[in-house]
Amino acid sequence: MVESIRIEKICNLTVTYMSSRMVRSDGVRKRDRIQLVWARGGVFMFTISSARRAVWVLIALFTVGTAVVTHDVAAAADLASAPDAHKFGSAPTLKIKPDQHDFGQVIVPLTSAPLTVKVSNNSKSTPVEFRTIVAAPPFLIQTDGCSGAPLAAGASCNVNVVFHPATTGKVKNKKALTFTDSAKKSPQHVELLGQGIVGATPTATATATPTITATPTISATPTPTVTTSPKITPSPTPSPSPTGVTSTPTMTASPTLSATPTCTPRPSATPDIAHLVLIAGGQASDGTPLGSAEVFNPANNIFTLTTNPMNDARYGHAAGGINIAGFAGVLVTGGFDPTNVAQSTETFNNSSGAFVTGPNMTDSREGHTATAFNDDTTDVLVAGGQDAHGTVLNTAEITNPTATSATSPMNTPRVNAATVLLAEPFAGTCPANAVITGGSDGVTPLQTAELFNPGTHTFTLTDDVSLGGSQMNAARAFHTATLLHNSGALRFLVAGGEGVTGVAQASAEIFDVGTKKFTLTTTLGGTDMTVTRQKHTATAFAETTVLIAGGVDSSGNALSSAEVFDLSTNSFTAVGSMHVARFNHAATILPSGKVLITGGDDGSGHTLNTAEIFDPVTNKFTLTTDASLGGNNMNVARKLHTATAF
């Protein structure tokens, strides 16, 4: 006798229970068989002699089957809701570069330079949606360019991460940065390492990009003019202007103008210009600050190490040429030294070939600007930056080889700004005004600019009612600002930089010295830059033209491309590329009107010792080691260094 109970098609399970009675010599026995069929393939048969045991096995099988069914239902729900499976087809894959990074040693409690993590969608048709992007402290996300919208097929986005140690010691986390998304192998991880230190040699930089000062250090053929600056009676400190898009003037009391000049004009003495370039300090390939320096001679295109190194190794510093009658030298200020952010200064004397220790500044500074007045004094305006405690500064001071004195503070703290001296070099003996533009307040890029009056040692926002000017049209940090002589009708070009979205921009604008207003080049009938850029260089090589070279684009890629701006059309035109991509490099005008490009980072973590020269006649770059130039490479690989003509 056979009894059969069949349970058909319960989700993916089909179970058949069969019972049969057999008569043997020793009596009646019952044999039970259970057949389990899995809908995805496979048949399993169990034969059990005990009915009770068969029942228990059946119960167990139903329990397992229920769990499997539950799993299948959940998996099906996941597949139905997952955008890559339900909406877009097969799941794409992400390429994350780098997948491991060591920030090295960072002084507590400073913050390292940002690491740009590039995320690429390798799919040809399927976008990726990011659910979460999370960093584990002490690693922090500085900017997130990936969240908020699907990453299209073939597209890339960037996430900038920093190391901010709160305590000393080594940190290693294989899941320091985690991406949870709709791609295969989600979640993906980036391994990050770093070490917090106190009083040791750092191998990483805190926000380490030098501010590029806009004034060409030497004009090959200066136009002799004499300018006077009216004395302004001090007024109440203007209120800071917002960093937003609008440029409403700040209403403050208007200063009273006086006809008394700030100094007695007289013909400028002929400066003793050496026609050389000092390459000073920088960050080495291993991340440590460099004390070495070398001099480039454009007559033979040779780099020669100075007899003695600097007194304080440093990078992320600022320097200004202080050429006066009978003396040519370079004042070097601040930066990261082997222990912290430096307060020290020193002056390179071309006559002796030595660095002479100068006065300490009123504040330790990195990421500041240093602008020589070029007025037959050795004075340099030092402004802003970030101090040893990580505080972004609004302080400024007038520094020279023997003394320093504080000015009135700026209206806004700034780091990684750009400053322009509103005068042709050595045009007269009265110090000229200067304008400091943009930068970051430590949180976001700034749209404001301030005019410094050397007669009163005060800063006034350019959109203040007393000046009748405007803010910039875009917030910018890591940008450039470059003076254009324009036959005496001075203008300066502000180009690129990191915007409020945290990525490089292509826009540019012109500041009119007469009206104190900024106008976009596109509004003037011109163009934006051909490429988005930040951490690039901008060097004037004629009355109305500027060379823009290298930098980092909005996708975080290091650039080898270059372009030239022409004030007559307010437009940018691409020229021949450099031989290698560079950012955190330096550029210097040479007496010939050519431009020297030195060092930098190639974007693959390599610090460069190569140099190349741009010829505005051919619009091409030539390596200094090329047979046609007969020169050499720098003696030391450097980035975040200074290159100052003197």
C-alpha positions in Angstrom: 0.0 0.0 0.0 1.4 3.4 -1.0 0.2 6.7 0.4 1.4 9.9 -1.3 1.2 13.5 -0.3 2.4 15.9 -2.9 3.0 19.6 -2.3 3.5 21.3 -5.6 5.4 24.4 -6.5 5.8 26.3 -3.3 8.0 29.1 -4.7 11.1 27.2 -5.7 10.4 23.9 -3.8 8.4 20.9 -4.8 8.2 18.3 -2.0 6.7 14.8 -2.3 6.1 12.6 0.7 5.4 8.9 0.0 4.5 6.3 2.6 4.4 2.5 1.9 3.6 -0.5 4.1 5.6 -3.7 3.8 4.8 -7.1 5.4 7.8 -9.1 6.5 8.3 -12.2 8.4 8.7 -10.2 11.6 5.6 -8.1 11.1 4.5 -5.0 9.4 7.0 -2.2 8.8 6.4 1.3 7.4 8.9 2.9 5.1 8.7 6.6 4.3 10.4 8.4 1.4 10.7 12.1 1.0 11.6 13.6 -2.4 12.7 17.3 -2.6 13.0 18.9 -6.0 14.7 22.4 -6.2 13.2 24.4 -9.1 16.6 25.6 -10.2 17.8 22.1 -10.7 18.5 19.0 -8.6 16.5 16.2 -7.1 17.1 14.8 -3.6 15.6 11.5 -2.3 15.5 10.4 1.3 14.2 7.0 2.4 13.4 6.6 6.1 12.1 3.5 7.8 10.4 5.4 10.7 7.3 7.4 10.1 8.2 9.7 13.1 11.6 10.4 11.7 10.1 11.1 8.3 7.8 13.7 9.8 10.7 15.4 11.5 12.8 15.4 8.4 9.9 16.9 6.5 9.5 19.7 9.0 13.2 20.4 8.8 13.0 20.5 5.0 10.1 23.0 5.1 12.1 25.2 7.5 15.1 25.3 5.2 12.8 25.8 2.2 11.1 28.7 4.0 14.5 30.3 4.7 15.6 29.9 1.1 12.3 31.3 -0.2 12.6 34.3 2.1 16.2 34.8 0.8 14.9 34.6 -2.7 12.1 37.1 -2.1 14.6 39.5 -0.5 17.1 39.1 -3.3 14.4 39.7 -5.8 13.3 42.8 -4.0 16.9 44.1 -4.0 17.3 43.4 -7.7 14.0 45.1 -8.4 14.9 48.2 -6.5 18.6 48.4 -7.6 18.9 51.0 -10.3 21.6 49.1 -12.2 19.6 45.9 -12.4 16.1 47.2 -12.7 16.6 50.4 -14.6 19.8 50.2 -16.5 20.7 46.6 -17.1 23.8 44.9 -15.9 25.8 46.5 -13.1 28.7 48.7 -14.1 32.2 48.7 -12.5 34.0 51.6 -10.8 37.7 52.3 -11.1 39.0 54.2 -8.0 42.5 55.7 -8.2 44.4 55.6 -6.0 43.1 52.8 -3.9 45.9 53.3 -1.3 47.7 56.4 -0.1 50.1 57.4 2.7 49.8 61.0 3.9 53.1 60.6 5.7 53.8 62.7 8.8 51.5 65.6 9.6 52.0 67.9 12.6 49.1 67.7 15.2 46.7 69.4 14.8 47.3 70.6 11.2 45.6 69.2 8.2 47.4 67.6 5.3 47.3 68.6 1.7 44.2 67.1 0.1 44.4 63.8 -1.8 42.3 63.7 -4.9 40.6 60.3 -5.3 39.4 59.9 -8.9 36.3 57.7 -9.4 35.6 56.5 -13.0 32.5 54.6 -14.3 33.9 52.0 -16.7 30.5 51.1 -18.1 29.6 52.0 -21.7 25.9 52.5 -21.0 25.0 52.2 -17.3 25.3 55.1 -14.8 26.3 54.6 -11.2 24.3 56.0 -8.2 26.2 56.6 -5.0 24.3 55.8 -1.8 27.0 56.9 0.7 30.6 58.1 0.6 32.1 58.1 4.1 35.6 58.8 5.5 36.7 57.4 8.9 38.4 59.9 11.2 41.1 61.2 11.4 40.6 61.1 7.6 38.0 63.7 6.4 36.3 64.4 3.1 37.2 67.9 2.1 35.1 68.1 -1.1 32.7 65.5 -2.6 32.1 65.9 -6.3 30.5 62.5 -6.7 27.4 62.5 -4.5 24.1 64.1 -5.5 23.7 62.9 -9.1 24.3 59.6 -11.0 27.8 59.2 -12.5 27.2 58.8 -16.2 28.8 55.9 -18.2 32.4 56.7 -19.0 32.4 59.7 -16.7 34.6 60.5 -13.7 34.2 62.5 -10.5 36.6 63.4 -7.6 36.5 63.2 -3.9 39.2 65.2 -2.0 40.3 63.6 1.3 42.6 65.1 4.0 44.4 63.7 7.1 43.7 65.7 10.2 45.4 64.0 13.2 44.2 64.9 16.6 46.8 62.8 18.4 50.3 61.6 17.7 50.9 58.1 16.3 50.5 56.1 13.1 47.1 55.4 11.6 46.3 52.8 9.0 42.7 52.0 7.9 42.0 49.7 5.0 38.5 51.0 4.9 39.2 54.7 5.5 37.2 55.9 2.6 34.1 53.8 1.6 31.9 54.1 -1.4 28.5 52.4 -1.3 26.9 52.4 -4.7 25.1 50.5 -7.5 28.3 49.3 -9.1 29.7 45.8 -8.8 31.8 44.9 -5.8 30.1 47.6 -3.7 31.2 48.8 -1.2 34.6 49.8 -2.5 37.3 51.0 -0.1 40.4 53.2 -0.2 43.2 52.4 2.2 44.7 55.5 3.9 47.7 55.8 6.2 49.2 58.7 8.1 51.1 59.7 11.2 50.5 62.5 13.6 53.7 64.0 15.0 54.8 66.8 17.2 58.2 68.5 16.5 59.4 66.1 13.9 60.2 66.5 10.3 57.0 66.5 8.4 56.6 64.5 5.1 53.3 66.0 4.2 51.9 69.5 3.8 49.1 71.3 5.4 47.1 72.9 2.6 50.4 73.1 0.8 50.0 75.2 -2.3 52.0 78.4 -2.6 50.2 81.5 -3.5 51.2 82.7 -6.9 51.8 86.4 -6.8 50.7 88.1 -9.9 53.3 90.8 -10.6 56.0 89.6 -13.0 59.2 89.8 -10.9 61.2 91.7 -13.5 60.1 93.6 -16.5 62.6 93.3 -19.3 62.1 96.9 -20.4 60.4 99.0 -17.6 58.6 102.1 -18.7 59.8 105.0 -16.6 56.9 106.9 -15.1 56.4 108.6 -11.8 53.2 108.0 -9.9 51.9 109.6 -6.7 49.4 108.2 -4.3 47.1 110.5 -2.4 47.1 110.3 1.4 43.9 109.0 2.8 42.8 109.9 6.3 42.0 106.6 8.1 38.3 105.8 8.4 36.5 103.1 10.5 37.4 99.6 9.4 35.1 98.6 6.5 32.7 95.7 7.2 33.6 92.5 5.5 31.6 91.8 2.3 29.9 88.5 1.8 31.5 85.9 -0.4 28.4 85.2 -2.4 27.6 86.0 -6.0 26.2 89.4 -5.5 28.5 92.4 -5.2 26.5 94.9 -3.1 28.9 97.6 -1.9 29.6 97.7 1.8 28.4 101.0 3.3 31.0 102.6 5.5 32.2 106.1 6.1 34.0 107.6 3.1 37.6 108.5 3.8 38.7 112.1 3.3 41.1 112.5 0.4 44.1 114.7 0.9 46.2 116.2 -1.8 49.4 115.6 0.0 51.4 112.8 -1.7 52.6 109.9 0.4 56.2 110.6 -0.6 58.2 113.1 -2.6 58.5 111.8 -6.1 61.9 111.7 -7.6 63.5 109.8 -10.5 64.0 106.2 -9.6 67.5 105.0 -9.2 68.6 102.4 -11.7 68.1 99.1 -10.0 71.1 96.7 -9.8 69.2 93.8 -11.4 71.3 90.6 -11.7 69.2 89.1 -14.5 69.2 85.8 -12.6 66.5 83.6 -11.1 66.7 82.2 -7.5 65.0 78.8 -7.0 64.5 78.4 -3.3 63.4 75.6 -1.1 60.4 73.5 -1.9 59.2 70.0 -1.0 61.4 67.1 -1.9 60.4 63.8 -3.4 60.1 62.2 0.1 57.9 65.1 1.3 60.5 66.8 3.5 61.2 70.6 3.3 64.3 71.5 1.3 67.0 73.9 2.4 68.8 73.9 -0.8 68.6 76.7 -3.4 70.0 77.2 -6.9 70.4 80.1 -9.3 69.3 79.9 -12.9 71.4 81.9 -15.4 69.4 82.6 -18.6 72.6 83.5 -20.5 73.6 79.8 -20.6 70.4 78.1 -19.2 72.4 76.5 -16.3 71.2 75.9 -12.8 73.9 76.2 -10.1 73.5 75.3 -6.4 74.1 78.3 -4.1 77.3 78.0 -2.0 75.3 77.8 1.2 71.7 76.5 1.7 69.0 78.5 3.3 69.1 78.8 7.1 65.7 77.3 7.4 64.4 74.5 5.1 60.9 75.4 3.9 58.1 74.9 1.3 54.8 76.6 0.8 56.6 79.8 1.5 56.6 83.2 -0.4 59.4 85.3 -1.8 59.8 88.8 -3.3 62.7 90.3 -5.3 64.1 93.4 -3.5 66.3 95.0 -6.1 67.5 98.5 -5.2 70.4 100.6 -6.2 73.6 98.7 -5.5 71.8 95.5 -4.3 69.9 92.6 -5.8 68.4 90.0 -3.6 65.4 87.9 -2.6 63.5 88.0 0.7 62.1 84.6 1.6 59.3 84.3 4.2 57.5 81.7 6.2 56.4 78.3 4.8 56.6 74.8 6.4 59.9 74.2 8.0 61.1 70.9 9.6 59.2 71.5 12.9 56.0 73.6 12.0 54.8 76.6 10.1 57.8 79.0 10.1 57.8 82.6 11.3 61.4 83.2 10.1 62.6 85.3 7.2 66.0 85.4 5.3 67.4 87.3 2.4 69.6 86.0 -0.4 72.4 88.4 -1.2 73.6 88.0 -4.7 76.9 89.7 -4.0 77.9 87.2 -1.3 75.8 84.3 -2.5 74.7 83.7 1.0 71.4 83.7 2.9 71.2 86.1 5.8 68.7 85.5 8.6 66.2 88.3 9.0 63.6 89.3 11.5 60.8 86.9 12.6 57.4 88.0 11.2 54.7 88.9 13.6 52.9 85.6 12.7 54.0 82.3 11.4 52.6 81.9 7.9 52.2 79.5 5.0 50.0 79.9 2.0 50.5 83.7 2.3 51.5 86.3 -0.3 54.7 88.4 -0.5 54.7 91.4 -2.8 57.7 93.6 -3.2 56.9 97.3 -3.6 59.8 97.8 -6.1 60.1 101.5 -5.0 63.8 101.8 -4.2 63.2 100.2 -0.8 63.5 96.6 0.4 60.0 96.5 1.7 57.7 93.6 1.0 54.0 93.4 1.8 53.3 90.0 3.5 49.6 89.2 3.9 47.3 86.4 5.2 48.1 82.7 5.2 47.7 80.1 7.8 49.6 79.9 11.1 51.1 77.1 13.1 47.8 76.5 14.9 45.9 76.1 11.6 44.2 79.5 11.9 43.6 81.4 8.7 45.0 84.9 9.2 43.7 88.4 8.4 47.0 90.0 9.6 49.5 91.6 7.3 52.9 93.2 7.8 55.6 95.2 6.0 58.8 93.1 6.1 62.4 93.9 4.9 65.8 92.3 5.6 66.2 94.1 9.0 62.7 94.8 10.4 59.0 94.0 10.2 56.0 95.9 11.3 52.3 95.0 11.4 49.8 96.9 9.3 46.1 97.2 9.9 44.4 93.8 9.4 42.5 92.8 6.3 38.8 92.7 6.5 38.7 88.9 5.9 41.1 86.1 6.8 42.7 84.6 3.6 44.9 81.8 2.7 46.0 80.8 -0.9 45.0 84.2 -2.2 46.8 86.2 -5.0 48.2 89.8 -4.7 49.0 92.3 -7.4 51.1 95.5 -7.1 49.4 98.2 -9.1 52.5 99.7 -10.6 55.2 98.9 -13.2 58.4 97.7 -11.5 60.7 100.6 -10.6 58.4 103.2 -12.1 59.0 105.6 -9.2 60.0 105.9 -5.6 56.5 106.2 -4.2 55.1 102.9 -3.1 52.0 101.8 -5.1 48.7 100.3 -4.0 48.3 96.6 -4.0 45.1 94.4 -4.4 44.7 91.0 -2.7 42.1 88.8 -4.3 40.1 85.8 -3.2 41.7 82.9 -1.3 39.9 80.8 1.3 38.7 81.6 4.7 39.5 78.1 5.8 36.1 76.8 4.8 35.2 78.1 1.4 36.8 80.2 -1.4 36.3 83.9 -1.3 34.8 86.3 -3.8 36.0 89.5 -2.1 39.1 91.6 -2.9 40.9 94.3 -0.8 43.0 97.3 -1.8 46.1 98.0 0.4 47.1 101.7 0.7 50.8 101.9 1.6 50.4 105.5 2.8 47.9 104.5 5.6 48.8 100.8 5.9 45.1 100.0 5.6 43.0 97.6 3.6 39.6 98.5 2.0 37.2 96.1 0.3 37.1 96.9 -3.4 33.3 97.0 -3.3 33.3 99.5 -0.4 31.3 102.6 -1.2 34.5 104.7 -0.7 36.1 103.0 -3.7 33.0 102.5 -5.8 34.3 99.2 -7.1 33.0 95.6 -7.0 33.8 92.1 -5.8 35.1 89.5 -8.2 32.4 87.7 -10.2 33.3 84.3 -8.8 34.8 83.0 -5.6 38.4 81.7 -6.2 41.3 80.1 -4.3 44.5 78.7 -5.8 44.0 81.1 -8.7 46.3 83.6 -10.3 46.3 87.4 -10.6 48.6 89.0 -13.1 49.4 92.7 -13.9 49.1 93.9 -17.5 50.9 97.2 -18.1 48.7 98.0 -21.1 50.8 101.1 -22.0 50.2 102.6 -18.5 46.4 102.0 -18.4 46.9 99.2 -15.8 44.7 96.2 -15.7 45.1 92.8 -14.1 43.9 89.4 -15.1 42.3 87.0 -12.5 42.2 83.4 -13.9 40.8 80.1 -12.8 41.1 78.7 -9.3 39.0 76.5 -7.1 35.4 77.6 -6.9 32.7 77.1 -4.3 32.0 73.6 -5.7 35.5 72.6 -4.8 36.8 72.1 -8.3 38.7 74.1 -10.9 37.0 76.7 -13.0 37.7 78.2 -16.5 36.3 81.7 -15.9 38.5 84.7 -15.9 38.0 88.4 -15.2 39.7 91.8 -15.6 40.2 94.4 -12.8 40.2 98.0 -14.0 42.6 100.0 -11.8 40.7 103.2 -12.6 37.2 102.0 -11.7 38.2 99.3 -9.1 35.7 96.9 -10.8 36.0 93.3 -12.0 34.4 92.3 -15.3 34.3 88.7 -16.7 36.3 88.3 -19.9 33.2 86.8 -21.5 31.2 90.0 -20.7 33.9 92.0 -22.4 33.4 90.0 -25.6 36.2 87.5 -24.9 36.3 83.9 -23.8 36.9 81.7 -20.8 40.1 79.7 -20.5 40.3 76.8 -22.9 40.6 74.4 -19.9 39.5 74.5 -16.2 42.6 75.2 -14.0 43.7 75.7 -10.4 47.3 75.6 -9.0 48.5 76.8 -12.4 50.9 79.7 -13.1 50.2 82.9 -15.0 53.1 85.1 -16.2 52.9 88.4 -18.2 55.4 88.3 -21.0 54.4 91.6 -22.8 52.2 94.6 -22.3 48.9 92.8 -22.8 49.7 89.0 -22.9 49.8 86.4 -20.3 51.0 82.7 -20.4 48.8 80.3 -18.4 50.6 77.0 -17.8 49.8 73.6 -16.2 47.7 73.2 -13.1 44.9 70.8 -12.2 41.6 70.5 -14.0 38.1 70.0 -12.6 38.6 66.2 -12.8 41.7 66.4 -10.7 44.1 65.7 -13.7 47.5 67.4 -13.8 47.8 69.4 -17.0 50.6 69.9 -19.5 48.5 72.2 -21.6 49.1 76.0 -21.9 47.3 79.0 -23.3 47.9 82.7 -23.9 45.6 85.5 -22.9 45.5 88.6 -25.0 43.9 91.8 -23.5 43.2 93.3 -26.9 40.5 90.6 -27.5 40.0 89.4 -23.9 40.4 85.9 -25.2 42.5 82.8 -24.5 44.2 80.7 -27.2 45.8 77.3 -26.7 49.5 77.1 -27.5 52.0 74.2 -27.5 51.9 72.0 -24.5 54.7 71.6 -22.0 56.8 68.4 -22.2 55.3 67.1 -18.9 52.2 67.8 -16.8 52.9 70.1 -13.8 51.2 71.7 -10.9 52.7 73.3 -7.7 55.4 74.4 -10.1 56.8 78.0 -10.6 57.1 80.3 -13.5 59.3 83.4 -14.0 59.7 86.0 -16.7 63.2 86.2 -18.1 64.9 89.4 -19.5 64.4 88.0 -23.0 60.6 88.0 -22.6 60.6 84.2 -22.5 59.2 82.3 -19.5 61.0 79.8 -17.3 58.9 76.9 -15.9 60.5 74.9 -13.1 59.7 71.7 -11.1 56.3 70.8 -9.7 54.3 67.5 -9.4 53.4 65.5 -12.6 50.2 64.2 -11.1 51.5 60.7 -10.6 53.3 61.5 -7.3 56.6 62.3 -9.0 58.3 65.5 -8.0 60.1 67.0 -11.0 63.6 68.4 -11.5 63.0 69.3 -15.1 62.6 72.9 -16.4 61.5 74.3 -19.7 61.3 77.6 -21.4 58.4 79.1 -23.3 59.2 81.2 -26.4 56.4 83.6 -27.2 57.6 83.9 -30.8 57.1 80.2 -31.6 54.5 79.5 -28.8 56.4 76.4 -27.9 58.2 75.0 -24.9 61.8 73.7 -24.9 63.4 71.7 -22.2 66.5 73.4 -20.7 68.4 70.2 -21.4 67.6 70.3 -25.1 70.7 70.7 -27.4 69.3 74.0 -28.7 69.5 75.5 -25.2 72.5 73.6 -23.9 71.4 73.8 -20.3 70.7 71.4 -17.5 67.9 70.2 -15.2 67.6 71.6 -11.7 70.0 70.0 -9.3 67.2 69.0 -6.9 63.6 67.9 -7.7 61.2 70.4 -6.1 57.6 71.4 -5.8 55.9 74.2 -3.8 59.1 76.2 -4.2 59.7 79.8 -5.3 61.4 81.1 -8.4 62.1 84.8 -8.2 63.9 87.0 -10.7 66.3 89.5 -9.2 
